[in-house]
Structure formats: structure tokens, C-alpha cells
Amino acid sequence: MDGVILTPLKKIHHPKGDIYHAMKKSDYGFNGFGEAYFSSINQNDIKGWKKHSVMTLNIIVPIGKIKFVVFNEDTKKFFSETISSNNYQRLTIKPGLWVAFQGIQEENLLLNIASTEHEPAEAKNLILDEINYAW
């Protein structure tokens, strides 16, 4: 989908604990740095829909398994990907696309490396039923 990038990430095995790569400023999809935050989601819960007008999201899932769904309201097309430590990738979502996500495992944690600082007026939210998607 235009505006969505999946980037395979490195996991470096270490006998005392693995290293999970997230992002470098030289990576494709990097669009500046505003803030980084973690968000958890409970098993089977769904957060969304949210659409940013300026912020680019760079989402990594180091713990658990999370299904992401991106919706382009212009083309009426969906993109979905489940990301986990076993499918370790970075999901980059450009502004103008709706996104929602569902926790699959008991414990789920994502990191978003956002291109801008959080600004409530910059994003729109819809209740889940306003975009028809079969979760």
C-alpha cells in the first residue's frame, strides 16, 4: 500500500539477552524524530482508528504479537500485518492513513518512533465500527 513500509529488522543473539534493532536516522522511512513512546495493548483488545495529518509512525513490536490494519479511505483498500519478535519488522505509516491494532498475545508492547511530538489537534479518531473491517 502506498504510504506503508515494512522493514525487516535485526535481532542480534547474545547469551545474556538479545539486542533488538529499532531505527537509525539513515534508514529508509526515517522522517525526522519528534518522540518515542511505548504502548501496551491487552489480548484481543483493539485500539483505533486513528489518522495523523503530519506524523509518520515507525512501529516496532519487541514483546508479544500485534495485528496492525491500515486503511486508505481514498482507495478503500486495507493493508494488514502481524508483527512480533518472531516476525520482527518495523511498520512505517505515513500521514493520511487510518490505523488500528489488536493485541494477539497475553502481553503486547509496541514502540513508536514518531516523526513529530504528539499534538492532539494533528490526529483524528473514529470509533471502531466507523470503518468496516472484519477483525
C-alpha positions as CSV (number, residue, x, y, z in Angstrom):
1,M,0.0,0.0,0.0
2,D,1.3,3.4,-0.9
3,G,2.4,5.2,2.4
4,V,3.2,1.9,4.2
5,I,6.7,0.4,4.5
6,L,7.7,-2.9,6.1
7,T,11.3,-3.1,7.1
8,P,12.9,-6.3,8.3
9,L,14.9,-5.6,11.5
10,K,18.0,-7.3,13.0
11,K,17.8,-9.3,16.2
12,I,21.3,-10.0,17.5
13,H,21.6,-13.0,19.7
14,H,23.5,-12.5,22.9
15,P,23.8,-15.2,25.6
16,K,22.8,-12.7,28.3
17,G,19.9,-11.2,26.4
18,D,19.2,-10.4,22.7
19,I,19.6,-7.0,21.1
20,Y,16.6,-5.7,19.0
21,H,17.4,-3.1,16.4
22,A,14.8,-0.4,16.0
23,M,15.8,2.5,13.8
24,K,18.7,4.6,12.6
25,K,18.4,8.1,11.0
26,S,19.9,6.6,7.8
27,D,17.1,4.0,7.5
28,Y,14.6,4.2,4.6
29,G,11.3,5.6,6.1
30,F,13.0,7.8,8.7
31,N,11.2,11.2,8.5
32,G,12.7,13.0,11.5
33,F,12.4,12.5,15.2
34,G,9.8,14.0,17.5
35,E,9.3,11.5,20.3
36,A,9.4,7.8,21.1
37,Y,6.8,6.0,23.3
38,F,5.7,2.6,24.3
39,S,2.1,1.5,24.2
40,S,0.7,-1.8,25.5
41,I,-2.5,-3.5,24.3
42,N,-4.4,-6.3,26.1
43,Q,-5.0,-9.6,24.4
44,N,-8.0,-9.4,22.0
45,D,-8.5,-5.6,22.6
46,I,-8.4,-3.3,19.5
47,K,-7.2,0.3,19.6
48,G,-8.1,2.6,16.7
49,W,-9.0,4.1,14.3
50,K,-6.5,7.0,14.2
51,K,-5.3,9.1,11.3
52,H,-2.4,11.5,11.6
53,S,-2.2,14.5,9.3
54,V,1.5,15.3,9.9
55,M,3.1,12.5,12.0
56,T,4.8,9.5,10.4
57,L,4.7,6.4,12.7
58,N,7.5,3.9,12.9
59,I,6.2,0.9,14.9
60,I,8.2,-2.0,16.4
61,V,6.8,-4.9,18.5
62,P,9.6,-6.3,20.7
63,I,7.2,-8.1,23.1
64,G,4.1,-10.1,22.2
65,K,2.2,-10.1,18.9
66,I,0.1,-7.3,17.4
67,K,-2.0,-7.2,14.3
68,F,-2.0,-3.8,12.5
69,V,-4.6,-2.8,10.0
70,V,-4.1,0.3,7.8
71,F,-7.0,1.7,5.7
72,N,-6.7,4.1,2.8
73,E,-10.0,5.9,2.6
74,D,-9.2,7.2,-1.0
75,T,-8.7,3.7,-2.5
76,K,-10.9,1.9,0.1
77,K,-8.1,-0.7,0.5
78,F,-6.8,-2.3,3.6
79,F,-3.3,-3.5,4.5
80,S,-2.7,-5.8,7.4
81,E,0.4,-7.3,9.0
82,T,1.0,-9.1,12.3
83,I,4.3,-8.1,13.9
84,S,6.1,-9.9,16.7
85,S,9.5,-10.8,17.9
86,N,9.3,-13.8,15.6
87,N,8.3,-11.6,12.7
88,Y,10.5,-8.7,13.7
89,Q,9.9,-5.8,11.4
90,R,9.3,-2.0,11.6
91,L,6.0,-0.8,10.2
92,T,6.2,2.8,8.8
93,I,2.9,4.5,8.3
94,K,2.8,7.9,6.5
95,P,0.3,10.6,7.4
96,G,-3.2,10.4,5.9
97,L,-3.9,6.7,6.6
98,W,-6.2,5.2,9.2
99,V,-4.6,2.7,11.6
100,A,-5.9,0.3,14.2
101,F,-4.3,-2.6,16.0
102,Q,-5.2,-5.7,18.0
103,G,-3.3,-7.4,20.8
104,I,-2.9,-11.1,20.0
105,Q,-0.9,-12.5,22.9
106,E,-1.4,-12.0,26.7
107,E,1.3,-9.4,26.9
108,N,1.9,-7.0,23.9
109,L,4.1,-3.9,23.7
110,L,4.9,-1.6,20.8
111,L,7.4,1.2,20.4
112,N,6.5,4.1,18.1
113,I,9.4,6.3,16.9
114,A,7.3,9.2,15.8
115,S,8.5,11.9,13.4
116,T,6.9,14.7,15.4
117,E,5.9,15.3,19.0
118,H,2.3,14.4,20.0
119,E,-0.1,17.1,19.1
120,P,-3.8,16.2,19.8
121,A,-5.2,18.5,17.0
122,E,-2.9,16.8,14.5
123,A,-4.8,13.5,14.6
124,K,-8.4,12.3,14.0
125,N,-10.1,9.4,15.8
126,L,-13.0,7.2,14.8
127,I,-14.8,4.5,16.8
128,L,-14.0,1.1,15.6
129,D,-17.4,0.5,13.8
130,E,-17.0,3.5,11.6
131,I,-14.6,1.6,9.3
132,N,-15.9,-1.8,8.2
133,Y,-13.2,-4.3,8.9
134,A,-13.7,-8.0,10.0
135,W,-11.4,-8.4,12.9
